């Protein structure tokens, strides 16, 4: 889709819905791979808590580590959701531009038929 204004300091831009949809697919792929990596990280980091031993359990270091790990895992999970949300918005944008292009094409076709 081409859009813009002529003259007067306006510019033009071009949107390719297929490219936006493709980019959304890459976001989905990355989000899926990232989610798997977060699970692996969480499993590995959870067993690292054993390194604190009895002293760590007594002085609170272990509970602080577990709290930090929980916060980190939550934040990483939110990043996965952000990637997925961005993919959804890219697809919605592609659909909106495709619909606008189709409407403009239909309008131009009807103008040509009535002239």
Steps between C-alpha positions, in 0.01 A plus 500: 500500500628845415389792709607857546445850379637689205683827552472706816775321692307172520666171426418163360529161653431153378364206698530137399246295700671173403827627648323598822340157520837335439657710774217399735584137427861562595386660826290188568797274428730700727238507775463122482874440507543754777232330708689170474824671603329659800379158613851356467650797682248477783563127547877547505488806724263328742750221563774760553320595820635178651845661496406711803492197728382500859661834585324670209169359618563629852615853416230565240728501194312207349160667539638823351638303206168323448315832514739651244461194278121528522510868403738429213286215370189719517674783310625259234149359465366851445757553225364189329152655519631829359650321200170320439303822540725676252442219251124537544519877447713457187239262356219742589690785333555289188129418488403865544728613218382217273137595568574868431675407177206282392252777583703757306529263206125435504429873523732574207340219298151635564609852401630365170173317432277803565702738284 
